[in-house]
Amino acid sequence: MADREPSPQEMRTRLGLGAGLAIGMGIGVALGVSLDNWILGISIGVIIGLSLSVAIGQAPWRRRRGAMPEDPTGDDGTEQEDPAPR
């Protein structure tokens, strides 16, 4: 087995699967207790968990490195004003 660092996509997929199933199972157990039907609650929890894991894995996780907030001053160094509402 080769020792290698997982890619960011692989790490996001692993994180999404674990987090999604944990949240889904929590919801499923709560539903199972409230409905007095553990099988139904856990089944719904697994479905919710897998749905969340796919959503977390597909979410865009872009970060801009070194992105600075918009500069409110104009090119000549004076502060720009918003146009007056009509």
GIVENQUI-V315740 format. One record per backbone hydrogen bond with DSSP energy under -1.0 kcal/mol. CO is the residue of the C=O (numbers start at 1). NH is the residue of the N-H. E is the energy in kcal/mol with one decimal. If there is no record, write none. Layout:
# GIVENQUI-V315740
co = <CO & CO>
nh = <NH & NH>
e = <E & E>
This chain:
# GIVENQUI-V315740
co = <7 & 8 & 9 & 10 & 11 & 12 & 13 & 14 & 15 & 16 & 17 & 18 & 19 & 20 & 21 & 22 & 23 & 24 & 25 & 26 & 27 & 28 & 29 & 30 & 31 & 32 & 37 & 38 & 39 & 40 & 41 & 42 & 43 & 44 & 45 & 46 & 47 & 48 & 49 & 50 & 51 & 52 & 53 & 54 & 72 & 74 & 78>
nh = <11 & 12 & 13 & 14 & 15 & 16 & 17 & 18 & 19 & 20 & 21 & 22 & 23 & 24 & 25 & 26 & 27 & 28 & 29 & 30 & 31 & 32 & 33 & 34 & 35 & 37 & 41 & 42 & 43 & 44 & 45 & 46 & 47 & 48 & 49 & 50 & 51 & 52 & 53 & 54 & 55 & 56 & 57 & 58 & 80 & 77 & 74>
e = <-2.4 & -2.3 & -2.1 & -2.3 & -2.7 & -2.6 & -2.2 & -2.2 & -2.8 & -2.4 & -2.2 & -2.1 & -2.4 & -2.7 & -2.8 & -1.8 & -2.2 & -2.7 & -2.8 & -1.9 & -2.4 & -2.8 & -2.4 & -2.3 & -2.7 & -1.8 & -2.1 & -2.8 & -2.1 & -2.4 & -2.3 & -2.3 & -2.0 & -2.6 & -2.7 & -2.7 & -2.0 & -2.5 & -2.3 & -2.0 & -2.1 & -2.8 & -2.2 & -1.7 & -1.9 & -1.2 & -3.4>
